[in-house]
Amino acid sequence: MSEDVNTGEIQAETPVAKKPILSKRQKALLALLIIVIAGSWYGVTLFVRSKTHVETDNAFIEARIVPVSAKVSGTVARVLVNDNQFVKKGDMLLELDRDDYSLKVAESAAGVGIAENETGGEYLKVDAAQAAQQSAAARHDQSVIDLERAEKLYQREVIPKEQLDRLRTANLVARAQLKESQENLKRARAEAGLGVKTGNRAKVQERQAQLDEARLKLSYTSIHAARDGYITRKSIEPGVNIQAGQQLMALVPLQDAWITANYKERQITHIKPGQKVEFSVDAYPGRTFSGRVDSIMAGTGAAFSLLPPENATGNYVKVVQRLPVKIAIDGSSDPTHLLRVGMSVVPTIQTGRSAAEVLGDLNPFN
């Protein structure tokens, strides 16, 4: 009897095993379902982002390269800049030997003085020619009077015909002398380049123009920076003899640099000027720069190549074309001008489209 009681107590103390809520198979299916949902959500997110944020790795930094050359020939006296040095607009880059051009300025200045003196002498020639013309006119008038008086006296038979003929001849000579004096006066005025004494002085102006030209060439011996930028490709040293138009160095204004991104033609559907851009540079991993879309090129890169494709001849193979998109760099994102020409960048254009618009394009009933 006691043994049965003990056995019952032992059975009462033994816990009853609980049945698990989910089986192993159900847990595996649930985990798989979570993975599928998460993967689908991630895939949809990537798809939407690929439509709202257009990206390419075919992009490079470009900038205008300003050649620095001399307008006159000469010997380099001083070079005031080094490679990769930043210069501001108006800074002197180099200077040529000024001696030859200074002598030319002095010679031209002397020429102006000589021309002014010559013009003064020509004024006197004009005055003398004018006086001679007035004298010839007076003699001509007197010969006319004498001839009229002689003709009247000859009709009265007071003077012989021989004396009348001499007076007629004198009148012809006076007329010729008057015409000659008039031509001499015109020639004197033409040589002086004057109409009147207050008129233009042709010779003085010519010499003054030569002086101005000499001074201008003298100013060209000092070569200044046309704008802010960095010096590169410097190939000149003091003592080198250069020619006019010879390129001496280059100036790169990095503050006006831009990005040329070659997007596929299927990617530019929603790209418009003014859209925001974020880009990364291989040289500075982990750092992001900003900019905006400036413009889209009027044609593909192949259309403006040296040998554009002739699709109307031969066998045609469709190739996805790329259109260059110009992206202006925001100066505030690169205040120290870390970006350099030719660097590879990965720009991402924010088209501003919403996820609903992207998914709406997938609706076949639209």
Summary of the structure (lengths in Angstrom):
residues: 366
radius of gyration: 49.0
end to end distance: 87.0
largest distance: 210.2
contacts: 967
relative contact order: 0.17
helix: 44%
strand: 21%
